[in-house]
Amino acid sequence: MTPRYEPVIIRRAVEVLNSDGDPVGTDWADHITLSAKFAPSNPSEALEVGKNTVITGGTVYARDLPVRPDITSDDRASVRGVEYEIDGEIGMWLRQDTWGIQFAIRTAK
């Protein structure tokens, strides 16, 4: 079975200000959406009949991007409705006239 492309939403921390304009924390906002493939890592819990598998991470792959995407290891990725931290550096390469990227993700804390 060939993996299908699916939306991966890159989320970025934004500063939250109170009514006086003072910083009071951060929140996560959608930054960009990629059409990518997701390869989940091995589940962290043993498989049992009737029990749902817990995916704790994996790798996101995207290619044929028209521009180099603005993604950093401080961002998060939302895949299949679950938010993950980006784990490590973002691999990026230029293929002829388009960009390809890959990065590992793990469950957000």
C-alpha positions in Angstrom: 0.0 0.0 0.0 1.4 3.4 -1.0 1.3 6.1 1.7 -1.0 8.9 0.8 -0.4 12.6 1.0 -2.3 14.3 3.8 -2.3 17.8 5.4 0.3 18.5 8.0 -0.2 21.8 9.8 2.9 23.5 11.1 2.1 25.5 14.2 4.3 28.3 15.7 4.4 29.8 19.2 3.0 33.4 19.3 3.3 35.8 22.2 0.0 36.5 24.0 -0.4 40.1 25.4 -2.8 41.4 28.0 -4.9 44.5 27.6 -1.9 46.7 28.6 0.3 45.1 25.9 2.4 43.2 28.4 3.4 39.6 27.5 1.5 37.0 29.6 2.5 33.8 27.8 2.5 32.0 24.5 -0.1 30.2 22.4 0.2 28.0 19.3 -1.1 29.3 16.0 -1.3 27.7 12.5 1.7 28.8 10.5 1.7 26.8 7.2 0.0 23.7 5.9 2.0 21.1 3.9 0.8 18.2 1.7 3.0 15.5 3.1 3.4 11.8 3.9 3.6 10.6 7.5 5.4 7.5 8.6 4.5 6.6 12.2 7.2 5.1 14.4 6.6 1.9 16.3 3.9 2.3 19.0 5.1 2.8 22.5 2.5 0.4 24.0 2.3 -3.3 23.3 -0.4 -4.4 20.8 -3.4 -6.2 22.3 -6.6 -7.3 20.8 -9.2 -4.6 21.2 -6.7 -2.0 22.3 -5.9 1.2 20.2 -2.3 1.7 19.2 -0.6 4.8 20.6 1.5 6.6 18.0 4.2 8.6 19.8 6.1 9.9 16.8 7.3 9.3 13.3 8.7 11.1 10.3 7.0 13.7 8.0 8.1 13.8 4.3 7.1 16.5 1.8 8.5 17.2 -1.7 7.8 19.3 -4.8 7.4 22.4 -2.7 7.7 25.6 -4.8 9.6 27.5 -2.1 11.8 26.6 0.9 9.3 26.3 3.8 9.8 28.4 6.9 9.9 25.6 9.5 12.1 25.4 12.6 12.7 22.8 15.3 10.9 25.2 17.7 7.6 24.7 15.7 5.1 21.9 16.2 3.3 19.7 13.6 -0.3 18.7 13.7 -0.8 15.3 12.0 -4.2 13.5 11.9 -5.5 15.8 14.6 -2.6 15.1 17.0 0.0 17.8 17.9 3.6 16.7 17.9 6.9 18.5 18.7 9.5 18.6 15.9 12.3 16.4 17.1 15.7 17.6 15.9 16.7 19.5 12.8 14.7 19.9 9.6 16.2 18.2 6.6 15.8 20.3 3.4 17.1 19.9 -0.1 16.6 21.5 -3.4 15.6 19.1 -6.2 15.9 20.8 -9.6 13.4 23.7 -9.0 11.5 22.4 -6.0 12.2 21.7 -2.3 12.0 18.5 -0.4 11.9 18.3 3.4 11.8 15.7 6.2 11.7 15.9 9.9 11.0 13.7 12.9 8.2 14.3 15.3 7.3 13.1 18.8 4.3 13.5 21.1 4.0 17.1 22.4 4.3 17.5 26.1 
